[in-house]
Amino acid sequence: MNTSSPAQEGRRVAVLQSNYIPWKGYFDIIHDVDLFVFYDDNQYTPRDWRNRNKINTAGGLQWLTIPVGEDRGRLIQDVEIPNNAWQEKHFQSLRQNYGKCAHFDRYRPWLEHIYLEQRWLNLSAFNHTVIQHVAHEFLGIRTEFADSRSYAAQGQKLDKLVDLVLKTGASTYLSGPAARDYIEPECFAQVGVALEWKDYTGYPQYRQRNPPFEHGVSILDLLFQAGPDAPWYIWGWRQGPLAT
């Protein structure tokens, strides 16, 4: 069993459940830390972000959903994908709604690879693969990825999260703002880990095909529109204007 690792000076860590092709804020958190831990040994919640996300269409926002059933008696890591019919449907939805975007063809070979050339049997496996590829290959993020299972964290709910963060050797834990509902800052202070909250405000708009502008869509929307400039719209704008 893993024991707590000594905190490494300046080591920033984030812990999040995996999502289906997440929005840009998810990748903003990944960019801001040294280690990002997928936290999928937790209960699966249906009609959440684990198996679905939004895209922008002429008819408004549309959900792309991987059908995995409504059973809450599973951990995210154990959610199986019973059939692969959704893969062709999702690819076609992306092609139909984004095919004329300036950078769609840049990512099309990868989309064909993940949607048309493979069959996915496990939700976490798909999510982890896609998120890491987008982060490293498309956004140039150098953050290290890990799976929470490798740390054998003990306890329930917040206690388990604190134990997990300790075992990563974190000196700072970066949390999404939604976690303010259940995180007690003193629990991190007591173990010598600084707690920081991610701020999602201020993202600049980019050219989006169908107004009104919507920030909360899959990262694919930004990639198809901005291509190599996508990182500026996620974190680069904080350092200065977009280079022309």
Phi and psi restraints in degrees (value plus and minus 20) as a CYANA .aco file:
   2 ASN   PHI     -87.9   -47.9
   2 ASN   PSI     124.3   164.3
   3 THR   PHI    -129.8   -89.8
   3 THR   PSI     147.5   187.5
   4 SER   PHI     -82.6   -42.6
   4 SER   PSI     114.1   154.1
   5 SER   PHI    -106.6   -66.6
   5 SER   PSI     125.0   165.0
   6 PRO   PHI     -78.9   -38.9
   6 PRO   PSI     119.7   159.7
   7 ALA   PHI     -81.9   -41.9
   7 ALA   PSI     113.1   153.1
   8 GLN   PHI    -115.6   -75.6
   8 GLN   PSI     106.0   146.0
   9 GLU   PHI     -74.7   -34.7
   9 GLU   PSI     104.4   144.4
  10 GLY   PHI      59.3    99.3
  10 GLY   PSI     -13.7    26.3
  11 ARG   PHI    -102.0   -62.0
  11 ARG   PSI      92.4   132.4
  12 ARG   PHI    -119.6   -79.6
  12 ARG   PSI     114.2   154.2
  13 VAL   PHI    -152.4  -112.4
  13 VAL   PSI     121.5   161.5
  14 ALA   PHI    -145.5  -105.5
  14 ALA   PSI     128.5   168.5
  15 VAL   PHI    -153.4  -113.4
  15 VAL   PSI      98.9   138.9
  16 LEU   PHI    -163.0  -123.0
  16 LEU   PSI     130.2   170.2
  17 GLN   PHI     -89.8   -49.8
  17 GLN   PSI     128.2   168.2
  18 SER   PHI     -93.2   -53.2
  18 SER   PSI     126.1   166.1
  19 ASN   PHI    -142.3  -102.3
  19 ASN   PSI     143.2   183.2
  20 TYR   PHI    -102.1   -62.1
  20 TYR   PSI      90.7   130.7
  21 ILE   PHI      16.5    56.5
  21 ILE   PSI      53.3    93.3
  22 PRO   PHI     -85.6   -45.6
  22 PRO   PSI     153.6   193.6
  23 TRP   PHI     -97.4   -57.4
  23 TRP   PSI     153.7   193.7
  24 LYS   PHI     -83.9   -43.9
  24 LYS   PSI     -51.5   -11.5
  25 GLY   PHI     -80.6   -40.6
  25 GLY   PSI     -53.8   -13.8
  26 TYR   PHI     -80.7   -40.7
  26 TYR   PSI     -62.7   -22.7
  27 PHE   PHI     -96.5   -56.5
  27 PHE   PSI     -43.8    -3.8
  28 ASP   PHI     -83.6   -43.6
  28 ASP   PSI     -63.5   -23.5
  29 ILE   PHI     -82.6   -42.6
  29 ILE   PSI     -66.1   -26.1
  30 ILE   PHI     -76.4   -36.4
  30 ILE   PSI     -63.6   -23.6
  31 HIS   PHI     -82.9   -42.9
  31 HIS   PSI     -50.2   -10.2
  32 ASP   PHI    -104.7   -64.7
  32 ASP   PSI     -21.4    18.6
  33 VAL   PHI    -145.5  -105.5
  33 VAL   PSI     145.9   185.9
  34 ASP   PHI    -106.9   -66.9
  34 ASP   PSI     -52.7   -12.7
  35 LEU   PHI    -154.7  -114.7
  35 LEU   PSI     109.7   149.7
  36 PHE   PHI    -136.2   -96.2
  36 PHE   PSI     104.6   144.6
  37 VAL   PHI    -129.9   -89.9
  37 VAL   PSI     102.9   142.9
  38 PHE   PHI     -93.6   -53.6
  38 PHE   PSI     106.4   146.4
  39 TYR   PHI    -130.2   -90.2
  39 TYR   PSI      46.5    86.5
  40 ASP   PHI    -119.0   -79.0
  40 ASP   PSI     -16.5    23.5
  41 ASP   PHI    -110.8   -70.8
  41 ASP   PSI      32.8    72.8
  42 ASN   PHI    -152.6  -112.6
  42 ASN   PSI     144.6   184.6
  43 GLN   PHI     -83.1   -43.1
  43 GLN   PSI     115.5   155.5
  44 TYR   PHI     -93.0   -53.0
  44 TYR   PSI     116.7   156.7
  45 THR   PHI    -137.9   -97.9
  45 THR   PSI      94.6   134.6
  46 PRO   PHI     -88.7   -48.7
  46 PRO   PSI     139.1   179.1
  47 ARG   PHI      34.7    74.7
  47 ARG   PSI      22.0    62.0
  48 ASP   PHI    -144.3  -104.3
  48 ASP   PSI    -183.4  -143.4
  49 TRP   PHI    -106.6   -66.6
  49 TRP   PSI     -26.2    13.8
  50 ARG   PHI     -79.6   -39.6
  50 ARG   PSI     -61.6   -21.6
  51 ASN   PHI    -142.3  -102.3
  51 ASN   PSI      -4.0    36.0
  52 ARG   PHI    -176.0  -136.0
  52 ARG   PSI     139.8   179.8
  53 ASN   PHI    -179.1  -139.1
  53 ASN   PSI     152.4   192.4
  54 LYS   PHI    -124.9   -84.9
  54 LYS   PSI     126.6   166.6
  55 ILE   PHI    -145.2  -105.2
  55 ILE   PSI     142.3   182.3
  56 ASN   PHI    -115.1   -75.1
  56 ASN   PSI     106.3   146.3
  57 THR   PHI    -151.3  -111.3
  57 THR   PSI     147.1   187.1
  58 ALA   PHI     -81.1   -41.1
  58 ALA   PSI     -45.0    -5.0
  59 GLY   PHI    -114.0   -74.0
  59 GLY   PSI      -9.9    30.1
  60 GLY   PHI      88.6   128.6
  60 GLY   PSI    -192.4  -152.4
  61 LEU   PHI     -88.7   -48.7
  61 LEU   PSI     120.5   160.5
  62 GLN   PHI    -151.0  -111.0
  62 GLN   PSI     117.0   157.0
  63 TRP   PHI    -102.6   -62.6
  63 TRP   PSI     115.8   155.8
  64 LEU   PHI    -126.2   -86.2
  64 LEU   PSI      99.6   139.6
  65 THR   PHI    -146.0  -106.0
  65 THR   PSI     110.6   150.6
  66 ILE   PHI    -105.6   -65.6
  66 ILE   PSI      97.8   137.8
  67 PRO   PHI     -93.5   -53.5
  67 PRO   PSI      94.4   134.4
  68 VAL   PHI    -151.3  -111.3
  68 VAL   PSI     -13.1    26.9
  69 GLY   PHI      67.0   107.0
  69 GLY   PSI     152.5   192.5
  70 GLU   PHI    -124.2   -84.2
  70 GLU   PSI     -16.5    23.5
  71 ASP   PHI     -81.4   -41.4
  71 ASP   PSI     100.2   140.2
  72 ARG   PHI    -108.7   -68.7
  72 ARG   PSI     -26.2    13.8
  73 GLY   PHI    -106.4   -66.4
  73 GLY   PSI      18.7    58.7
  74 ARG   PHI    -156.7  -116.7
  74 ARG   PSI     133.0   173.0
  75 LEU   PHI    -103.6   -63.6
  75 LEU   PSI     133.6   173.6
  76 ILE   PHI     -75.3   -35.3
  76 ILE   PSI     -62.1   -22.1
  77 GLN   PHI     -84.2   -44.2
  77 GLN   PSI     -36.5     3.5
  78 ASP   PHI    -123.0   -83.0
  78 ASP   PSI     -16.4    23.6
  79 VAL   PHI     -94.8   -54.8
  79 VAL   PSI      95.3   135.3
  80 GLU   PHI    -112.0   -72.0
  80 GLU   PSI     131.8   171.8
  81 ILE   PHI    -123.2   -83.2
  81 ILE   PSI      90.0   130.0
  82 PRO   PHI     -89.6   -49.6
  82 PRO   PSI     -48.1    -8.1
  83 ASN   PHI    -170.6  -130.6
  83 ASN   PSI     146.6   186.6
  84 ASN   PHI    -130.3   -90.3
  84 ASN   PSI      -2.5    37.5
  85 ALA   PHI     -80.3   -40.3
  85 ALA   PSI     -50.7   -10.7
  86 TRP   PHI     -82.9   -42.9
  86 TRP   PSI     -47.5    -7.5
  87 GLN   PHI     -83.6   -43.6
  87 GLN   PSI     -67.5   -27.5
  88 GLU   PHI     -84.1   -44.1
  88 GLU   PSI     -61.3   -21.3
  89 LYS   PHI     -82.8   -42.8
  89 LYS   PSI     -63.0   -23.0
  90 HIS   PHI     -87.3   -47.3
  90 HIS   PSI     -60.8   -20.8
  91 PHE   PHI     -80.8   -40.8
  91 PHE   PSI     -65.7   -25.7
  92 GLN   PHI     -85.6   -45.6
  92 GLN   PSI     -57.3   -17.3
  93 SER   PHI     -82.4   -42.4
  93 SER   PSI     -62.4   -22.4
  94 LEU   PHI     -86.4   -46.4
  94 LEU   PSI     -62.2   -22.2
  95 ARG   PHI     -84.8   -44.8
  95 ARG   PSI     -64.2   -24.2
  96 GLN   PHI     -87.0   -47.0
  96 GLN   PSI     -56.5   -16.5
  97 ASN   PHI    -112.4   -72.4
  97 ASN   PSI     -40.2    -0.2
  98 TYR   PHI    -146.3  -106.3
  98 TYR   PSI     -20.3    19.7
  99 GLY   PHI     -77.3   -37.3
  99 GLY   PSI     -45.5    -5.5
 100 LYS   PHI    -115.6   -75.6
 100 LYS   PSI     -16.8    23.2
 101 CYS   PHI     -89.8   -49.8
 101 CYS   PSI     134.0   174.0
 102 ALA   PHI     -77.7   -37.7
 102 ALA   PSI     -51.9   -11.9
 103 HIS   PHI    -138.3   -98.3
 103 HIS   PSI      -6.8    33.2
 104 PHE   PHI     -78.9   -38.9
 104 PHE   PSI     -64.9   -24.9
 105 ASP   PHI     -84.9   -44.9
 105 ASP   PSI     -43.9    -3.9
 106 ARG   PHI     -81.7   -41.7
 106 ARG   PSI     -56.0   -16.0
 107 TYR   PHI    -124.1   -84.1
 107 TYR   PSI     -25.0    15.0
 108 ARG   PHI     -79.0   -39.0
 108 ARG   PSI     -63.7   -23.7
 109 PRO   PHI     -78.4   -38.4
 109 PRO   PSI     -58.3   -18.3
 110 TRP   PHI     -88.1   -48.1
 110 TRP   PSI     -62.3   -22.3
 111 LEU   PHI     -79.8   -39.8
 111 LEU   PSI     -63.2   -23.2
 112 GLU   PHI     -83.8   -43.8
 112 GLU   PSI     -56.4   -16.4
 113 HIS   PHI     -84.8   -44.8
 113 HIS   PSI     -68.1   -28.1
 114 ILE   PHI     -98.6   -58.6
 114 ILE   PSI     -49.5    -9.5
 115 TYR   PHI    -116.3   -76.3
 115 TYR   PSI     -54.5   -14.5
 116 LEU   PHI    -128.9   -88.9
 116 LEU   PSI     -42.5    -2.5
 117 GLU   PHI    -125.4   -85.4
 117 GLU   PSI     -23.5    16.5
 118 GLN   PHI    -152.1  -112.1
 118 GLN   PSI     137.2   177.2
 119 ARG   PHI    -137.1   -97.1
 119 ARG   PSI     105.2   145.2
 120 TRP   PHI    -118.5   -78.5
 120 TRP   PSI     111.2   151.2
 121 LEU   PHI    -128.8   -88.8
 121 LEU   PSI     -35.7     4.3
 122 ASN   PHI    -155.8  -115.8
 122 ASN   PSI     111.8   151.8
 123 LEU   PHI     -83.6   -43.6
 123 LEU   PSI     -67.0   -27.0
 124 SER   PHI     -80.4   -40.4
 124 SER   PSI     -60.9   -20.9
 125 ALA   PHI     -80.2   -40.2
 125 ALA   PSI     -62.5   -22.5
 126 PHE   PHI     -84.6   -44.6
 126 PHE   PSI     -70.9   -30.9
 127 ASN   PHI     -79.3   -39.3
 127 ASN   PSI     -66.9   -26.9
 128 HIS   PHI     -81.3   -41.3
 128 HIS   PSI     -64.8   -24.8
 129 THR   PHI     -81.0   -41.0
 129 THR   PSI     -67.8   -27.8
 130 VAL   PHI     -87.0   -47.0
 130 VAL   PSI     -66.8   -26.8
 131 ILE   PHI     -81.0   -41.0
 131 ILE   PSI     -65.4   -25.4
 132 GLN   PHI     -85.2   -45.2
 132 GLN   PSI     -59.0   -19.0
 133 HIS   PHI     -86.2   -46.2
 133 HIS   PSI     -67.0   -27.0
 134 VAL   PHI     -80.3   -40.3
 134 VAL   PSI     -65.1   -25.1
 135 ALA   PHI     -82.2   -42.2
 135 ALA   PSI     -70.2   -30.2
 136 HIS   PHI     -99.3   -59.3
 136 HIS   PSI     -67.6   -27.6
 137 GLU   PHI    -107.2   -67.2
 137 GLU   PSI     -54.2   -14.2
 138 PHE   PHI    -120.7   -80.7
 138 PHE   PSI     -49.9    -9.9
 139 LEU   PHI    -129.2   -89.2
 139 LEU   PSI     -27.2    12.8
 140 GLY   PHI      49.3    89.3
 140 GLY   PSI       4.0    44.0
 141 ILE   PHI     -98.9   -58.9
 141 ILE   PSI     117.3   157.3
 142 ARG   PHI    -124.0   -84.0
 142 ARG   PSI     -13.4    26.6
 143 THR   PHI     -77.6   -37.6
 143 THR   PSI     122.3   162.3
 144 GLU   PHI    -101.9   -61.9
 144 GLU   PSI     122.3   162.3
 145 PHE   PHI    -129.5   -89.5
 145 PHE   PSI     129.5   169.5
 146 ALA   PHI    -167.6  -127.6
 146 ALA   PSI     144.5   184.5
 147 ASP   PHI    -129.0   -89.0
 147 ASP   PSI     111.1   151.1
 148 SER   PHI     -78.2   -38.2
 148 SER   PSI     -47.4    -7.4
 149 ARG   PHI     -80.9   -40.9
 149 ARG   PSI     -47.4    -7.4
 150 SER   PHI     -93.0   -53.0
 150 SER   PSI     -30.9     9.1
 151 TYR   PHI    -122.1   -82.1
 151 TYR   PSI     -29.5    10.5
 152 ALA   PHI      27.5    67.5
 152 ALA   PSI      32.2    72.2
 153 ALA   PHI     -85.1   -45.1
 153 ALA   PSI     124.6   164.6
 154 GLN   PHI    -130.2   -90.2
 154 GLN   PSI     136.9   176.9
 155 GLY   PHI      82.9   122.9
 155 GLY   PSI    -193.5  -153.5
 156 GLN   PHI    -144.4  -104.4
 156 GLN   PSI     124.4   164.4
 157 LYS   PHI      30.1    70.1
 157 LYS   PSI    -139.1   -99.1
 158 LEU   PHI     -84.4   -44.4
 158 LEU   PSI     -57.7   -17.7
 159 ASP   PHI     -80.8   -40.8
 159 ASP   PSI     -58.6   -18.6
 160 LYS   PHI     -87.0   -47.0
 160 LYS   PSI     -61.7   -21.7
 161 LEU   PHI     -82.7   -42.7
 161 LEU   PSI     -65.4   -25.4
 162 VAL   PHI     -81.8   -41.8
 162 VAL   PSI     -62.8   -22.8
 163 ASP   PHI     -82.0   -42.0
 163 ASP   PSI     -61.8   -21.8
 164 LEU   PHI     -81.3   -41.3
 164 LEU   PSI     -67.7   -27.7
 165 VAL   PHI     -81.1   -41.1
 165 VAL   PSI     -61.5   -21.5
 166 LEU   PHI     -79.8   -39.8
 166 LEU   PSI     -62.0   -22.0
 167 LYS   PHI     -90.2   -50.2
 167 LYS   PSI     -37.0     3.0
 168 THR   PHI    -101.4   -61.4
 168 THR   PSI     -30.4     9.6
 169 GLY   PHI      59.3    99.3
 169 GLY   PSI       3.2    43.2
 170 ALA   PHI     -89.5   -49.5
 170 ALA   PSI     122.1   162.1
 171 SER   PHI    -119.4   -79.4
 171 SER   PSI     -44.2    -4.2
 172 THR   PHI    -155.7  -115.7
 172 THR   PSI     115.0   155.0
 173 TYR   PHI    -129.8   -89.8
 173 TYR   PSI     103.6   143.6
 174 LEU   PHI    -120.9   -80.9
 174 LEU   PSI     102.0   142.0
 175 SER   PHI    -136.6   -96.6
 175 SER   PSI     128.8   168.8
 176 GLY   PHI     -89.4   -49.4
 176 GLY   PSI     133.0   173.0
 177 PRO   PHI     -84.5   -44.5
 177 PRO   PSI     -46.5    -6.5
 178 ALA   PHI     -83.5   -43.5
 178 ALA   PSI     -44.1    -4.1
 179 ALA   PHI     -93.5   -53.5
 179 ALA   PSI     -26.7    13.3
 180 ARG   PHI     -78.9   -38.9
 180 ARG   PSI     -41.3    -1.3
 181 ASP   PHI     -89.3   -49.3
 181 ASP   PSI     -43.0    -3.0
 182 TYR   PHI    -152.2  -112.2
 182 TYR   PSI     -35.6     4.4
 183 ILE   PHI    -100.2   -60.2
 183 ILE   PSI     111.5   151.5
 184 GLU   PHI    -123.5   -83.5
 184 GLU   PSI      87.9   127.9
 185 PRO   PHI     -72.1   -32.1
 185 PRO   PSI     -53.6   -13.6
 186 GLU   PHI     -82.9   -42.9
 186 GLU   PSI     -44.9    -4.9
 187 CYS   PHI     -85.6   -45.6
 187 CYS   PSI     -53.9   -13.9
 188 PHE   PHI    -100.0   -60.0
 188 PHE   PSI     -58.0   -18.0
 189 ALA   PHI     -81.1   -41.1
 189 ALA   PSI     -57.7   -17.7
 190 GLN   PHI     -85.0   -45.0
 190 GLN   PSI     -44.6    -4.6
 191 VAL   PHI    -126.2   -86.2
 191 VAL   PSI     -10.7    29.3
 192 GLY   PHI      59.2    99.2
 192 GLY   PSI       3.7    43.7
 193 VAL   PHI    -130.6   -90.6
 193 VAL   PSI     105.7   145.7
 194 ALA   PHI     -93.2   -53.2
 194 ALA   PSI     118.9   158.9
 195 LEU   PHI    -129.1   -89.1
 195 LEU   PSI     106.7   146.7
 196 GLU   PHI    -144.0  -104.0
 196 GLU   PSI     131.2   171.2
 197 TRP   PHI    -131.4   -91.4
 197 TRP   PSI     113.0   153.0
 198 LYS   PHI     -95.4   -55.4
 198 LYS   PSI     117.7   157.7
 199 ASP   PHI    -128.7   -88.7
 199 ASP   PSI      97.4   137.4
 200 TYR   PHI    -113.4   -73.4
 200 TYR   PSI     -16.2    23.8
 201 THR   PHI    -100.6   -60.6
 201 THR   PSI     135.1   175.1
 202 GLY   PHI      74.4   114.4
 202 GLY   PSI     -21.4    18.6
 203 TYR   PHI     -77.9   -37.9
 203 TYR   PSI     110.9   150.9
 204 PRO   PHI     -92.7   -52.7
 204 PRO   PSI     129.5   169.5
 205 GLN   PHI     -97.9   -57.9
 205 GLN   PSI     135.1   175.1
 206 TYR   PHI    -146.5  -106.5
 206 TYR   PSI     154.7   194.7
 207 ARG   PHI     -88.7   -48.7
 207 ARG   PSI      98.0   138.0
 208 GLN   PHI    -139.7   -99.7
 208 GLN   PSI     118.2   158.2
 209 ARG   PHI     -84.4   -44.4
 209 ARG   PSI     -56.5   -16.5
 210 ASN   PHI    -145.8  -105.8
 210 ASN   PSI      84.8   124.8
 211 PRO   PHI     -89.2   -49.2
 211 PRO   PSI     140.6   180.6
 212 PRO   PHI     -95.2   -55.2
 212 PRO   PSI     137.8   177.8
 213 PHE   PHI     -83.5   -43.5
 213 PHE   PSI     120.5   160.5
 214 GLU   PHI    -152.3  -112.3
 214 GLU   PSI      98.7   138.7
 215 HIS   PHI     -94.7   -54.7
 215 HIS   PSI     -55.2   -15.2
 216 GLY   PHI    -104.7   -64.7
 216 GLY   PSI      35.6    75.6
 217 VAL   PHI    -141.5  -101.5
 217 VAL   PSI     148.8   188.8
 218 SER   PHI     -75.2   -35.2
 218 SER   PSI     128.3   168.3
 219 ILE   PHI     -74.5   -34.5
 219 ILE   PSI     -44.8    -4.8
 220 LEU   PHI     -80.1   -40.1
 220 LEU   PSI     -54.6   -14.6
 221 ASP   PHI     -78.1   -38.1
 221 ASP   PSI     -66.0   -26.0
 222 LEU   PHI     -88.4   -48.4
 222 LEU   PSI     -62.7   -22.7
 223 LEU   PHI     -80.9   -40.9
 223 LEU   PSI     -65.0   -25.0
 224 PHE   PHI     -84.6   -44.6
 224 PHE   PSI     -51.8   -11.8
 225 GLN   PHI    -106.8   -66.8
 225 GLN   PSI     -60.4   -20.4
 226 ALA   PHI    -128.5   -88.5
 226 ALA   PSI     -38.6     1.4
 227 GLY   PHI      37.0    77.0
 227 GLY   PSI    -148.9  -108.9
 228 PRO   PHI     -82.5   -42.5
 228 PRO   PSI     -37.7     2.3
 229 ASP   PHI    -102.9   -62.9
 229 ASP   PSI     -22.7    17.3
 230 ALA   PHI     -73.9   -33.9
 230 ALA   PSI     -61.9   -21.9
 231 PRO   PHI     -77.8   -37.8
 231 PRO   PSI     -51.1   -11.1
 232 TRP   PHI     -84.2   -44.2
 232 TRP   PSI     -56.6   -16.6
 233 TYR   PHI     -96.2   -56.2
 233 TYR   PSI     -30.1     9.9
 234 ILE   PHI    -119.9   -79.9
 234 ILE   PSI     -73.0   -33.0
 235 TRP   PHI    -153.1  -113.1
 235 TRP   PSI     -42.8    -2.8
 236 GLY   PHI     -82.4   -42.4
 236 GLY   PSI     -51.1   -11.1
 237 TRP   PHI     -80.5   -40.5
 237 TRP   PSI     -41.8    -1.8
 238 ARG   PHI     -92.9   -52.9
 238 ARG   PSI     -39.7     0.3
 239 GLN   PHI    -118.6   -78.6
 239 GLN   PSI     -39.5     0.5
 240 GLY   PHI     141.8   181.8
 240 GLY   PSI    -199.9  -159.9
 241 PRO   PHI     -89.3   -49.3
 241 PRO   PSI     138.2   178.2
 242 LEU   PHI     -88.4   -48.4
 242 LEU   PSI     108.4   148.4
 243 ALA   PHI     -87.4   -47.4
 243 ALA   PSI     121.2   161.2
